[in-house]
Amino acid sequence: MEYAAAKSTLCRQCGRYFSPFAPRPGLKLQTKDQAAATLEPFGFRKLEGLWNKQRTRVVGCFECKRKHEVSDAATSTNCPGCSAHIDLRDYKIATSFSRSIRTRGDVHLMAKGDLSSTSVVCRSALLEGKLRGNLQCETSATINFAGKIPGRLVANYVCVERKADVQCYRRVRVANIDIKGRMSGEIIATGAVNVHKTGVIDKGGVFSGQLVIGQANLTQAELLPEQKPAAASTLESSIPGTAGHPLPAT
């Protein structure tokens, strides 16, 4: 835009003077199709940017537990309450890794990975390699390898896949767990413990809680009250012909 009575003006792009009434050198008019092709990428990028801007998630602070909303594309943030740094990155481990991890992102331990960190805190984890330390997941942990877990495992939900054969040396604390493969260890669950038809409970294992086997229509097992020995003798004495007659020795 320029003043209507101006005799000359300065180009804001190249810095040259020119007359507002004279066409600039090399100026070419675009056809309708060319103009549409030029505007299409810009419009697409605008919609894409608007879509990415709307994708957000809620994360909690590790220190003060305050939750706030952040962009899904962010790799880190600071807590608005205590200003603590919050890591949001996803970790994909394919080799030996020994540093501690504390992130609101996901952790993928690949088959050739060796995670020997003393403490791993994440949103969710997929375990396909060796895990030597403690693991705490905000949502879920999927176990899909054969080996040992010497550290603690805490998660809202744990899934032991069909090909997994894992031995846990310390307690596994979960809300719900699905066992489709082989698992040896002590499980403390506040919700359901589902052992699928491909799951295995080794001989000598101990199960403490509610259990339903063989009947899919039952939703909850009921514990029967214990019967006292006196009740058995009363029932026996009520049968005609049994009272006062000792049984022959054999």
GUKOL-91563 format. One line per 5 residues: for each residue x, y, z of C-alpha. Coordinates in steps of 0.001 Angstrom, whole numbers, plus 500000, padded with zeros to 6 digits. Layout:
N
X:Y:Z  ...
//
This chain:
250
500000:500000:500000  501250:503470:499071  499975:507068:499079  497850:507772:495961  499753:510959:494969
503227:509432:495404  505578:509778:492392  507985:507055:493541  508348:504560:496339  510831:502154:497835
510476:498384:497445  510329:496747:500859  511891:493572:499515  514901:494612:497413  515329:498285:498451
515055:499795:494937  513073:502861:493966  510315:502543:491367  507263:504423:490116  503966:503180:491524
502368:503516:488085  505021:501548:486177  505031:497759:486286  508038:496169:487966  510485:494300:485740
509838:490597:485532  506321:490871:486946  504076:488168:485468  500405:487646:485972  499350:484232:487208
496479:482270:485821  493618:481117:488013  494963:477556:488176  498463:478732:489091  497104:480955:491843
495092:478056:493283  498173:475805:493178  500171:478470:495023  497570:478965:497716  496946:475260:498298
500198:474442:500166  499766:477528:502335  496220:476553:503223  497303:472986:503928  500101:474155:506207
497683:476450:507998  495249:473608:508649  498083:471309:509675  499411:473890:512117  495927:474393:513533
495545:470617:514008  498910:470300:515748  498054:473233:517950  494873:471598:519141  496565:468309:520102
497408:468650:523779  497669:466398:526817  497703:466756:530572  500911:465958:532484  501633:465897:536186
504629:467323:538000  506989:464815:539610  507573:467093:542605  504288:468785:543565  501947:466482:541542
500233:469487:539960  498738:468790:536520  498687:471172:533577  498076:471041:529840  500944:470982:527330
501299:470559:523586  501577:466975:522400  504640:467949:520327  506538:469418:523307  509668:467605:524533
509840:469302:527950  508014:471791:530130  508187:473509:533508  505622:473087:536254  503595:476309:536703
503394:475622:540434  506952:474797:541556  508887:475524:538294  510341:471999:538267  511542:470641:534938
509385:467883:533391  510810:465655:530669  508276:464695:527975  510536:462757:525602  510056:459189:524414
513022:456830:524898  513852:454038:522459  516647:451864:523869  518426:449501:521472  521814:449170:523269
523152:449294:526812  521665:452173:528829  522429:452916:532479  521174:456474:533163  518066:457045:535256
514925:457990:533339  512099:460155:534632  509774:461243:531856  506094:461637:531080  506771:460025:527715
507019:456368:526711  509928:453910:526998  510532:451199:524389  513163:448667:525428  514010:446790:522242
515125:443155:522003  518844:444045:521910  518502:446703:524589  519910:446400:528110  518325:448840:530565
520318:448791:533799  519049:452075:535261  518348:451998:538977  515067:453875:538455  512830:454312:535402
509656:456395:535651  507562:456846:532504  504039:457030:531120  504028:453561:529497  506657:450942:528666
507153:448148:526146  509727:445637:527400  511385:443394:524816  514928:443378:526242  516750:443071:529569
515462:445155:532477  517671:445211:535568  516343:448120:537643  513031:449404:539001  510225:450426:536640
507229:452609:537466  504633:453279:534744  501847:455815:534991  499556:453835:532670  500683:450465:531291
503637:448100:530946  503784:445369:528291  506215:442472:528852  507253:440556:525753  510570:438823:526477
512007:435790:528268  514191:436643:531234  514360:437971:534769  513265:441254:536346  515254:441796:539549
513735:445220:540333  510289:446436:541348  507518:446778:538782  504677:449230:539456  502023:450074:536866
498334:450703:536503  498052:447865:533991  500474:445072:533051  500172:442703:530107  502365:439589:529876
502333:438535:526222  502009:434947:524980  505696:434478:524131  506874:435998:527405  508547:433897:530103
509450:436275:532889  510547:435755:536484  510049:438655:538911  512206:438623:542037  510362:441474:543752
506681:442245:544165  504674:443400:541171  502149:446066:542172  499357:446706:539666  495716:447652:539425
494939:445074:536696  497065:442434:534981  496588:440085:532029  498804:436985:531942  498884:435392:528497
502322:433761:528810  504445:432461:531689  505085:434581:534767  506658:433682:538094  506466:436137:540964
504341:437734:543659  501557:439986:542364  499705:442544:544468  496690:443769:542483  493888:446091:543536
491760:445049:540550  491525:441996:538304  494144:439284:537715  493285:437598:534413  495082:434359:533518
494241:433592:529880  494069:430090:528406  497678:430437:527234  498838:431628:530658  500774:429352:533009
500817:429055:536802  503808:426951:537808  503611:424172:540379  504224:425494:543865  502803:428901:543099
500483:430592:545593  497335:432500:544696  495633:434577:547371  492375:436281:546444  489225:435625:544439
489457:433040:541669  487055:431638:539081  488142:428618:537017  486255:426869:534241  482970:428831:534311
482887:431927:532164  479383:432943:533308  480560:433665:536853  481743:437175:537545  482926:436891:541148
483824:434035:543456  482169:433876:546853  483909:432588:549952  481802:430172:551993  481814:430490:555798
483896:427930:557593  481941:425085:559240  482746:424222:562852  483397:420587:563820  480305:420685:566100
478086:421237:563091  479337:418020:561516  478611:415980:564675  475123:417507:564969  474360:416608:561375
475594:413039:561942  473511:412579:565110  470370:413725:563318  470508:410761:560922  468342:407852:562198
470174:404743:563224  473559:406351:563662  473397:407648:567236  474813:405366:569954  476108:402661:567597
479917:402540:567318  481412:401705:563990  483253:398384:563713  487017:398550:563589  488725:397604:560320
//
